[in-house]
Amino acid sequence: MQAVTPRGQGRRGILGGSVLIAVGAPFLLQALGLPNASAYLFLALGLAFGAAWFVGTRQYVYLVPAASLIMFGLGLVIPAWFNLSSDLAAPIFLGALAIGFFLVFVVDPHRPAPLVPAILLALVALLTLYGRGDILPGWFQPMFVPLLFIALGVYLLIERRTT
């Protein structure tokens, strides 16, 4: 008779194995000549965290990187997939990230922190789409997304565990 294990305890190494696959796959795609293959690294890493969240114990610390990295990757590759104007690249990227953070809130509405970057990113995406991306000073624009990611990472490190 086979013992029944609680959800998430039957498999080990999901995140470690998934991350190794995620790192290797884009480099393999690059070697095979796929254009912009390095952008798929973010998508693949997000899928690795997503697999760890889905198959594992549904830890919030996996959900946030899953959604943010998947949408980061999609934000990079969508313009190329649809051969869109370079003017749309920034709003699509920022909008994709906003959607990702909003989806984190939808999945776990007891933690509203992801709404802050979702709203900020959506606002900047819309302003950029309508030619008002200059609301952020030019020197700050390249730091906007990295600082949001760093702030959310710090939040994940210091947040008290609720479950």
N, C-alpha and C positions, 0 to 999 in steps of 0.2 A: 504494500500500500504506500502510495506517495504522500509525503507530508505536505500540508497546505501552508504556504507562507503568506503573510500579510502583504498587501499591495506595496510594491517598491522594494521589498526585501529579498526577492527571488533573484534579482540580477544585480551584478556589481560591475563597476567600470563603465557604466553607460556614458557618463560625461567624458571620462578620459579617452575611451575608444572613439566616441563621436568627434571629439576635438581633433584627434589625430587624423581621422578620415577627412574632417573639414579643412584641415591645413593642407593635407596632401592633394585633395581633389582639385582645387584651383591651380595648383602648380602643374598638375597633370594636364589640365585644360590648356594652360599656357604653353606647355610643351607640344600639345597637339595643334597649336596655332589659333586657339579661340581668342578673338580680340577682346581686350579689356578683362581678361581672365582674373586679374588680381582683385577686381571688384567683387567677384564671387566669393572671396575669402570671408567677407562679412556675412553674406547670406548663409554660407556653409557653417560658420561658427554659430550664427543664430539658430540654425536648424539643429546643431549639436546641443545647444542649451535647451531648445524646445523638446528634443527627444528626452533629455534628462528630466525635464519638468513633467512631460506627459507620461513616461514610463515609470518614473520614480515616484517620489512622495509629494509631488506638486508643490515644491518649495518656491516661495516668492523670489528668492535670490536666483533662481533659474529662469523664472518667468520674465523678469525685467530684462536681463541680457538677451533672452530669446527674442522677445518682441522688438527691442531696440536694434539688435544686430541684423535681424531679418529685414526690417524696414530700412535700415541704413544701406544694406546691400541692394534691396529693391530700388531705393532712391537713386543709387548709382547706375543701375543697369536698365531701368525702365526707359529713360530717354534714348538709349542705344537700341533697345528692342523695337521701339516704335519709330525710330529715326526722327526724333523730335528736334525742334529748334534748340540751339544752345541757350536761348533766352528762357526756356522752360526748365532747364536742368536744376537750377537752384530752388525754384518754387516746388518742383516735384520732390526733390530731395528733402527739403524741410517739411513739406506736407506729408510725405511718407513717414518721417520720424514722428510727426504729430499724431498720425493715425496709430502708429505703434504704441506710443505712450497712452493714448486714449484706450486702446484695446486692453492694455494692462489693467487700467482702472475698471473696465467692463468685466474682466475676468475676476478681479478681486476688488469690489467696490468699497471694502472696509478700509482700504489704504488709498486715500485721495492724493498722495504726493505726486504720482505721475501726471495728474491733471495740470500741474504747474508747467512742466516743460511742454506738455501737449498744447496748452493754450498759447504759450510764448512762441512755439514753433509754428503753429497754425497762423498766428497773427503776422509773424514775419514772412511766412510763405505767401499769404494773401497780399501783403504790402509789396513784396518783391514781384509777384505776378502782375500787379497793377502799376509797376514802375516806381514804387516808393520804398525800395529796399534801402534807400539812403537814410532811413530812420535810425539805423545803427551806424555809428561812425565807421569809416573805412578801415581804420586800424583795428577795430574790434570785430569786424565781420568774420575773419578767419578763426577767431577764438570763440565765437558764440556756441557752436555745437560742441566743441571739445569741453568747454567749461560746463555746459549742461550735463554732459556725460560724466564728468568728474564729480559734479555736485550730486548726481543721482547715485554714483558709486559710493561716495562718502555716506549718503543716506542709507544705502544698503548695509554698509559696514557698522553704522551706529544705531540703526533701528532696533528697537526691542522686539524680540520674537513674540508674536501674539498667539501662536498655536503650539 
